[in-house]
Amino acid sequence: MHLQPPPPVPVTKIESLDPVLERLEAQGRPFDPDLLRRVYGFSADMHRDQVRRSGEPYLFHPLAVSYLLADLKFDQTCVATGLLHDVLEDTLTTRDVLEKRFGAEITELVDGVTKIGRHAYVRRDQAQAETFRKMILASAKDIRVILVKLADRLHNMQTLQHMSPEARRRISRETLEIYAPIAHRLGMAKVKGDLEDLAFYFLYPHQFAELHSKIQEKVKLGQEEVERLRERFRRTLEEAGIEAEIGFRVKRYYSIYQKLRRQGIDISRLYDYLAFRIITSTDKDVYAALGVVHQNWRPVPGRFKDYIAMPKPNLYQSLHTTVVGERGQPFEVQIRTREMDLVAEEGIAAHWRYKEGKGENLASDLNILWLRQLLEWQKEIQDPRTFLTTLKIDLYPDEVYVFTPKGEVLCFPRGATPIDFAYKVHTELGHHCAGARVNGKLVPLRSTLTNGDMIEILTSPNSAPSRDWLNFVVTSRAKSKIRHWLNAVQKERAVEIGRPLLEKELRKYKASPKKVYDGKAMAEYLEQEGMSGVEDLFSRIGFGKTSPKHVVARVLSEAQLAEPAEEPSRLRKVVRKILPFGSGPILVKGQGDLLAFLAKCCNPVPGEDIVGYVTRGRGVSVHSTDCPNVRNLLYNQDREIEVQWAKDDESRYRVTVGIEATDEPGMLAKLTEVIAKLDSNISHLEAETVEPGLGLIEVVVQVRDRKHLEKILKALRSIPGMSRVERRMSSGNGARALP
């Protein structure tokens, strides 16, 4: 077992304003030291007596954030916002006070960075999603909101060791899913790499330690070879009359880890962990240098990429090629100009418009065009979790370039399909998509697109979106358009079902449906429930979220309800078919007599955040909010219903745990011993050797609640040789309460 190495990124520790001012001056940034001193004094006063979990004064954090922003060459407004970014969230300061002292511009930025408060009745995922929605909206107006937030997150990650293990995992996962991709989309390669490596360090400490040790060993052993290669690069380019700077770097730890997992190989079989960089003066020299490299080293087929002719969406430009050295070892070579290198490393920070803070030019800039498109595509998404899910998808780097029949180049995430292509071109093209030709050949709609494909969409007036499309489209635009269409169709059907059910219930009490719909009691009920009209009420009944009996009890008077009712047996059968009755570990809020059952796909356990989904004829299906199926199930918000865990539930729940471990004697014995000591039982266990020295174990354990599960996972992760321990959300053995 390897000793844990120090974090891959050193902590930015600043204890006064002077280093910040010195950094601004060194970067050649114009600034007003008096303004920044006033801002610093105000922040120091507001955060007085506050301390971080490390025990240090809280003020050290905003100082570090402002220093990081100065180091990234952002303007003094950004730096001032860094000093003030927590005063609205963590102190009693108000917007009005901030605006009077420092103006509207700084106040807007500070407010954009501030989290939305989480109330007791709001789940963490909802508060998180609303915070990101607010941040994206503010950033579309002024990109500096995201820049301050990235610096804030980077320093928080540098000091994450002071948080609890659960918080470290949650924050690291959020960093990998949202903040690192945002940095990538803004072209800020260094910030992205720092965030990913820190998240990797805290999320998978054992894997990081092992990878760090082996990479350092490889670098040490190959130092002489690297220097020899660099000298040969310099000499061959000089002989060709090309002026260039030659450098090299070890690839980022998280990038290497991803490649190992993607290709299913061991670190011993990884050769291209180094990347040489050739920096030239002109575009012409870039391509000339490529020719020299290919003449002297054999290129690997299929590993050449020209990001100069077709830049990435974040404006990254470079030539990438992989060549084979004299000893048969492949290595990567990146070739670009000095200007391209600056943009590649600093991204938006290298852009003069943002350095000078000229916000009027933002609308036309490609760096933030994706932000505006994101907001346009997601205006109709009201559910915060759906917004957060589609945001994560949108933030993944676009890596597939395809052509329209007219020769236009479009970018897509990996795994995109012809359906994604159709919806990106036009919504109606997607709605009426009946087939697709890729490079002239008919292909299934779920086929994945590859670089260089020419796509042609076939349409039919009778074609319409299918719910199955949600299982394979990957872009948020396609998902939102499909959901919007399905919502409209399903709501029409729900209204057709709900109206006769309610009217039949009303007639039992000899009430006129038309008079009830136009009455004051109905208007008050609709307003209290947040419905815009009776059509919404019909759809809620049709979806099974509200029972006709419940509505009648709210809108009829006591005298009407006391009238003799007709025999309801036939109607009760209909209602029971839509809304089954029962009891269990789940309570449906406001509808205590609805049957709720735990979904088998995600194995929810007590203590987790859960969400209910009204099914047809089977009651309410309860899922973990982290369930991968939730994003597709809840494409219609009208079918979501609030649920909660029942108190004093003594049941046990089956949860599947997946483990990657060293294949050695005694490993299963250690595993079963740990689980038994923590008062759990094993319902099912499978183990197999997938390659020499590596085994996969799937074990189903019985747990009381989320805390019990976390104790088991933590104990399993501490066993030497267990490199990856994760809860599996699968349809395997389910998460049913044991009898």
Solvent accessible surface area in square Angstrom, and as a share of the most:
residue,aa,sasa,rsa
1,M,165,0.74
2,H,82,0.36
3,L,168,0.84
4,Q,82,0.36
5,P,16,0.10
6,P,102,0.64
7,P,47,0.30
8,P,39,0.24
9,V,13,0.07
10,P,111,0.70
11,V,65,0.38
12,T,20,0.12
13,K,118,0.50
14,I,17,0.09
15,E,101,0.45
16,S,44,0.29
17,L,10,0.05
18,D,82,0.42
19,P,41,0.26
20,V,0,0.00
21,L,14,0.07
22,E,111,0.50
23,R,74,0.27
24,L,0,0.00
25,E,124,0.55
26,A,74,0.57
27,Q,41,0.18
28,G,60,0.58
29,R,20,0.07
30,P,98,0.62
31,F,55,0.23
32,D,64,0.33
33,P,49,0.31
34,D,92,0.48
35,L,30,0.15
36,L,0,0.00
37,R,125,0.46
38,R,129,0.47
39,V,0,0.00
40,Y,53,0.20
41,G,37,0.35
42,F,10,0.04
43,S,0,0.00
44,A,31,0.24
45,D,67,0.35
46,M,58,0.26
47,H,4,0.02
48,R,148,0.54
49,D,135,0.70
50,Q,57,0.25
51,V,102,0.58
52,R,44,0.16
53,R,175,0.64
54,S,42,0.27
55,G,53,0.51
56,E,51,0.23
57,P,66,0.41
58,Y,35,0.13
59,L,26,0.13
60,F,35,0.15
61,H,3,0.01
62,P,0,0.00
63,L,0,0.00
64,A,0,0.00
65,V,0,0.00
66,S,0,0.00
67,Y,49,0.19
68,L,18,0.09
69,L,0,0.00
70,A,0,0.00
71,D,55,0.28
72,L,30,0.15
73,K,46,0.20
74,F,2,0.01
75,D,17,0.09
76,Q,40,0.18
77,T,20,0.12
78,C,1,0.00
79,V,0,0.00
80,A,0,0.00
81,T,0,0.00
82,G,0,0.00
83,L,0,0.00
84,L,0,0.00
85,H,1,0.00
86,D,13,0.07
87,V,0,0.00
88,L,31,0.16
89,E,66,0.30
90,D,59,0.30
91,T,23,0.13
92,L,177,0.88
93,T,13,0.07
94,T,70,0.41
95,R,88,0.32
96,D,97,0.50
97,V,66,0.38
98,L,0,0.00
99,E,73,0.33
100,K,175,0.74
101,R,131,0.48
102,F,20,0.08
103,G,31,0.30
104,A,56,0.43
105,E,91,0.41
106,I,11,0.06
107,T,0,0.00
108,E,95,0.43
109,L,2,0.01
110,V,0,0.00
111,D,35,0.18
112,G,4,0.04
113,V,5,0.03
114,T,14,0.08
115,K,105,0.44
116,I,69,0.35
117,G,51,0.49
118,R,126,0.46
119,H,104,0.46
120,A,115,0.89
121,Y,177,0.67
122,V,33,0.19
123,R,42,0.15
124,R,104,0.38
125,D,24,0.12
126,Q,47,0.21
127,A,9,0.07
128,Q,48,0.21
129,A,0,0.00
130,E,56,0.25
131,T,17,0.10
132,F,5,0.02
133,R,56,0.20
134,K,52,0.22
135,M,4,0.02
136,I,0,0.00
137,L,94,0.47
138,A,22,0.17
139,S,0,0.00
140,A,4,0.03
141,K,151,0.64
142,D,31,0.16
143,I,1,0.01
144,R,20,0.07
145,V,2,0.01
146,I,1,0.01
147,L,1,0.00
148,V,0,0.00
149,K,11,0.05
150,L,3,0.01
151,A,3,0.02
152,D,10,0.05
153,R,20,0.07
154,L,9,0.04
155,H,8,0.03
156,N,42,0.21
157,M,0,0.00
158,Q,4,0.02
159,T,19,0.11
160,L,3,0.02
161,Q,78,0.35
162,H,78,0.35
163,M,50,0.22
164,S,56,0.36
165,P,49,0.31
166,E,80,0.36
167,A,12,0.09
168,R,60,0.22
169,R,47,0.17
170,R,91,0.33
171,I,23,0.12
172,S,0,0.00
173,R,111,0.40
174,E,23,0.10
175,T,0,0.00
176,L,27,0.13
177,E,48,0.22
178,I,0,0.00
179,Y,6,0.02
180,A,1,0.01
181,P,11,0.07
182,I,1,0.00
183,A,0,0.00
184,H,27,0.12
185,R,21,0.08
186,L,0,0.00
187,G,7,0.07
188,M,1,0.01
189,A,44,0.34
190,K,115,0.49
191,V,7,0.04
192,K,55,0.23
193,G,4,0.04
194,D,8,0.04
195,L,0,0.00
196,E,23,0.10
197,D,2,0.01
198,L,0,0.00
199,A,0,0.00
200,F,0,0.00
201,Y,22,0.08
202,F,20,0.08
203,L,11,0.06
204,Y,36,0.14
205,P,48,0.30
206,H,61,0.27
207,Q,21,0.09
208,F,0,0.00
209,A,4,0.03
210,E,65,0.29
211,L,9,0.04
212,H,45,0.20
213,S,41,0.26
214,K,61,0.26
215,I,0,0.00
216,Q,84,0.38
217,E,101,0.45
218,K,45,0.19
219,V,32,0.18
220,K,166,0.70
221,L,143,0.71
222,G,16,0.16
223,Q,75,0.33
224,E,150,0.67
225,E,41,0.18
226,V,10,0.06
227,E,70,0.32
228,R,96,0.35
229,L,11,0.05
230,R,78,0.28
231,E,73,0.33
232,R,45,0.17
233,F,1,0.00
234,R,104,0.38
235,R,108,0.40
236,T,18,0.11
237,L,4,0.02
238,E,113,0.51
239,E,134,0.60
240,A,54,0.42
241,G,68,0.65
242,I,13,0.07
243,E,119,0.54
244,A,28,0.21
245,E,92,0.41
246,I,28,0.14
247,G,24,0.23
248,F,59,0.24
249,R,85,0.31
250,V,50,0.29
251,K,30,0.13
252,R,72,0.26
253,Y,31,0.12
254,Y,28,0.11
255,S,48,0.31
256,I,4,0.02
257,Y,22,0.08
258,Q,78,0.35
259,K,27,0.12
260,L,21,0.10
261,R,106,0.39
262,R,146,0.53
263,Q,94,0.42
264,G,46,0.44
265,I,30,0.15
266,D,61,0.32
267,I,12,0.06
268,S,72,0.46
269,R,140,0.51
270,L,4,0.02
271,Y,100,0.38
272,D,9,0.05
273,Y,16,0.06
274,L,16,0.08
275,A,1,0.01
276,F,1,0.00
277,R,40,0.15
278,I,0,0.00
279,I,15,0.08
280,T,0,0.00
281,S,54,0.35
282,T,65,0.38
283,D,76,0.40
284,K,158,0.67
285,D,27,0.14
286,V,0,0.00
287,Y,90,0.34
288,A,45,0.35
289,A,0,0.00
290,L,22,0.11
291,G,31,0.30
292,V,18,0.10
293,V,1,0.00
294,H,56,0.25
295,Q,155,0.69
296,N,54,0.28
297,W,8,0.03
298,R,163,0.59
299,P,53,0.33
300,V,43,0.25
301,P,128,0.80
302,G,77,0.74
303,R,90,0.33
304,F,90,0.37
305,K,86,0.36
306,D,41,0.21
307,Y,26,0.10
308,I,21,0.11
309,A,74,0.57
310,M,70,0.31
311,P,54,0.34
312,K,38,0.16
313,P,39,0.25
314,N,10,0.05
315,L,47,0.24
316,Y,33,0.13
317,Q,51,0.23
318,S,0,0.00
319,L,0,0.00
320,H,27,0.12
321,T,2,0.01
322,T,2,0.01
323,V,0,0.00
324,V,24,0.14
325,G,12,0.12
326,E,116,0.52
327,R,187,0.68
328,G,48,0.46
329,Q,81,0.36
330,P,34,0.22
331,F,12,0.05
332,E,21,0.09
333,V,0,0.00
334,Q,8,0.04
335,I,0,0.00
336,R,3,0.01
337,T,10,0.06
338,R,102,0.37
339,E,132,0.59
340,M,16,0.07
341,D,30,0.15
342,L,73,0.36
343,V,40,0.23
344,A,4,0.03
345,E,58,0.26
346,E,35,0.16
347,G,3,0.03
348,I,0,0.00
349,A,0,0.00
350,A,17,0.13
351,H,34,0.15
352,W,143,0.50
353,R,50,0.18
354,Y,9,0.03
355,K,43,0.18
356,E,92,0.41
357,G,29,0.27
358,K,88,0.37
359,G,39,0.37
360,E,134,0.60
361,N,46,0.24
362,L,8,0.04
363,A,65,0.50
364,S,91,0.59
365,D,5,0.03
366,L,101,0.50
367,N,5,0.02
368,I,0,0.00
369,L,67,0.33
370,W,19,0.07
371,L,0,0.00
372,R,83,0.30
373,Q,70,0.31
374,L,2,0.01
375,L,32,0.16
376,E,105,0.47
377,W,45,0.16
378,Q,3,0.01
379,K,134,0.57
380,E,65,0.29
381,I,11,0.06
382,Q,120,0.53
383,D,8,0.04
384,P,17,0.10
385,R,17,0.06
386,T,10,0.06
387,F,2,0.01
388,L,11,0.05
389,T,26,0.15
390,T,0,0.00
391,L,0,0.00
392,K,50,0.21
393,I,27,0.14
394,D,22,0.11
395,L,0,0.00
396,Y,106,0.40
397,P,39,0.25
398,D,21,0.11
399,E,55,0.25
400,V,11,0.06
401,Y,13,0.05
402,V,0,0.00
403,F,62,0.26
404,T,14,0.08
405,P,84,0.53
406,K,199,0.84
407,G,47,0.45
408,E,103,0.46
409,V,57,0.33
410,L,23,0.11
411,C,28,0.17
412,F,1,0.01
413,P,17,0.11
414,R,138,0.50
415,G,28,0.27
416,A,0,0.00
417,T,2,0.01
418,P,0,0.00
419,I,0,0.00
420,D,1,0.01
421,F,4,0.02
422,A,0,0.00
423,Y,0,0.00
424,K,71,0.30
425,V,72,0.42
426,H,101,0.45
427,T,29,0.17
428,E,87,0.39
429,L,45,0.22
430,G,0,0.00
431,H,20,0.09
432,H,63,0.28
433,C,3,0.02
434,A,53,0.41
435,G,12,0.11
436,A,0,0.00
437,R,83,0.30
438,V,20,0.11
439,N,89,0.46
440,G,51,0.49
441,K,152,0.65
442,L,120,0.60
443,V,40,0.23
444,P,93,0.59
445,L,35,0.17
446,R,140,0.51
447,S,31,0.20
448,T,86,0.50
449,L,6,0.03
450,T,80,0.46
451,N,92,0.47
452,G,45,0.44
453,D,12,0.06
454,M,71,0.32
455,I,0,0.00
456,E,64,0.29
457,I,23,0.12
458,L,50,0.25
459,T,75,0.44
460,S,32,0.20
461,P,118,0.74
462,N,140,0.72
463,S,25,0.16
464,A,46,0.36
465,P,9,0.06
466,S,43,0.28
467,R,102,0.37
468,D,83,0.43
469,W,20,0.07
470,L,2,0.01
471,N,101,0.52
472,F,30,0.13
473,V,4,0.02
474,V,36,0.21
475,T,16,0.10
476,S,0,0.00
477,R,43,0.16
478,A,0,0.00
479,K,10,0.04
480,S,2,0.01
481,K,40,0.17
482,I,0,0.00
483,R,12,0.04
484,H,101,0.45
485,W,77,0.27
486,L,14,0.07
487,N,45,0.23
488,A,52,0.40
489,V,35,0.20
490,Q,19,0.09
491,K,70,0.30
492,E,114,0.51
493,R,131,0.48
494,A,3,0.02
495,V,20,0.11
496,E,123,0.55
497,I,76,0.38
498,G,0,0.00
499,R,92,0.33
500,P,73,0.46
501,L,17,0.08
502,L,0,0.00
503,E,29,0.13
504,K,87,0.37
505,E,6,0.03
506,L,0,0.00
507,R,129,0.47
508,K,23,0.10
509,Y,36,0.14
510,K,147,0.62
511,A,6,0.05
512,S,48,0.31
513,P,22,0.14
514,K,144,0.61
515,K,159,0.67
516,V,16,0.09
517,Y,36,0.14
518,D,106,0.55
519,G,25,0.24
520,K,158,0.67
521,A,44,0.34
522,M,1,0.01
523,A,58,0.45
524,E,77,0.35
525,Y,6,0.02
526,L,17,0.09
527,E,140,0.63
528,Q,126,0.56
529,E,67,0.30
530,G,69,0.67
531,M,20,0.09
532,S,109,0.70
533,G,22,0.21
534,V,38,0.22
535,E,87,0.39
536,D,31,0.16
537,L,0,0.00
538,F,1,0.00
539,S,1,0.01
540,R,56,0.20
541,I,2,0.01
542,G,12,0.11
543,F,10,0.04
544,G,0,0.00
545,K,25,0.10
546,T,5,0.03
547,S,17,0.11
548,P,3,0.02
549,K,140,0.59
550,H,60,0.27
551,V,0,0.00
552,V,2,0.01
553,A,61,0.47
554,R,96,0.35
555,V,10,0.06
556,L,14,0.07
557,S,59,0.38
558,E,154,0.69
559,A,77,0.60
560,Q,68,0.30
561,L,59,0.29
562,A,83,0.64
563,E,76,0.34
564,P,102,0.64
565,A,55,0.43
566,E,103,0.46
567,E,134,0.60
568,P,30,0.19
569,S,49,0.32
570,R,180,0.66
571,L,8,0.04
572,R,112,0.41
573,K,146,0.62
574,V,60,0.35
575,V,19,0.11
576,R,119,0.44
577,K,151,0.64
578,I,37,0.19
579,L,8,0.04
580,P,20,0.13
581,F,76,0.32
582,G,33,0.32
583,S,111,0.71
584,G,39,0.37
585,P,25,0.16
586,I,10,0.05
587,L,78,0.39
588,V,5,0.03
589,K,97,0.41
590,G,72,0.70
591,Q,24,0.11
592,G,61,0.59
593,D,74,0.38
594,L,11,0.05
595,L,57,0.28
596,A,12,0.09
597,F,62,0.26
598,L,19,0.10
599,A,7,0.05
600,K,110,0.46
601,C,25,0.15
602,C,0,0.00
603,N,0,0.00
604,P,0,0.00
605,V,0,0.00
606,P,18,0.12
607,G,48,0.46
608,E,20,0.09
609,D,54,0.28
610,I,7,0.04
611,V,3,0.01
612,G,0,0.00
613,Y,11,0.04
614,V,3,0.02
615,T,11,0.06
616,R,146,0.53
617,G,38,0.37
618,R,143,0.52
619,G,4,0.04
620,V,2,0.01
621,S,8,0.05
622,V,0,0.00
623,H,7,0.03
624,S,2,0.01
625,T,23,0.13
626,D,110,0.57
627,C,6,0.03
628,P,66,0.41
629,N,63,0.32
630,V,10,0.06
631,R,89,0.32
632,N,25,0.13
633,L,31,0.15
634,L,6,0.03
635,Y,8,0.03
636,N,6,0.03
637,Q,77,0.34
638,D,41,0.21
639,R,13,0.05
640,E,25,0.11
641,I,13,0.07
642,E,102,0.46
643,V,10,0.06
644,Q,76,0.34
645,W,42,0.15
646,A,24,0.19
647,K,181,0.77
648,D,136,0.70
649,D,49,0.25
650,E,156,0.70
651,S,30,0.19
652,R,60,0.22
653,Y,0,0.00
654,R,56,0.20
655,V,0,0.00
656,T,2,0.01
657,V,0,0.00
658,G,5,0.05
659,I,1,0.01
660,E,35,0.16
661,A,3,0.02
662,T,57,0.33
663,D,73,0.38
664,E,71,0.32
665,P,132,0.83
666,G,41,0.40
667,M,9,0.04
668,L,76,0.38
669,A,63,0.49
670,K,80,0.34
671,L,0,0.00
672,T,53,0.31
673,E,90,0.41
674,V,31,0.18
675,I,1,0.01
676,A,69,0.53
677,K,154,0.65
678,L,51,0.25
679,D,83,0.43
680,S,14,0.09
681,N,84,0.43
682,I,46,0.24
683,S,46,0.30
684,H,66,0.29
685,L,58,0.29
686,E,99,0.44
687,A,56,0.43
688,E,112,0.50
689,T,80,0.47
690,V,70,0.40
691,E,53,0.24
692,P,135,0.85
693,G,46,0.44
694,L,50,0.25
695,G,9,0.08
696,L,55,0.27
697,I,11,0.06
698,E,56,0.25
699,V,0,0.00
700,V,0,0.00
701,V,0,0.00
702,Q,24,0.11
703,V,0,0.00
704,R,99,0.36
705,D,48,0.25
706,R,69,0.25
707,K,138,0.59
708,H,5,0.02
709,L,4,0.02
710,E,41,0.18
711,K,122,0.52
712,I,0,0.00
713,L,16,0.08
714,K,117,0.50
715,A,26,0.20
716,L,0,0.00
717,R,55,0.20
718,S,70,0.45
719,I,13,0.07
720,P,71,0.44
721,G,31,0.30
722,M,4,0.02
723,S,31,0.20
724,R,41,0.15
725,V,5,0.03
726,E,59,0.26
727,R,49,0.18
728,R,95,0.35
729,M,56,0.25
730,S,42,0.27
731,S,87,0.56
732,G,56,0.54
733,N,48,0.25
734,G,1,0.01
735,A,0,0.00
736,R,108,0.39
737,A,41,0.32
738,L,41,0.20
739,P,175,1.10
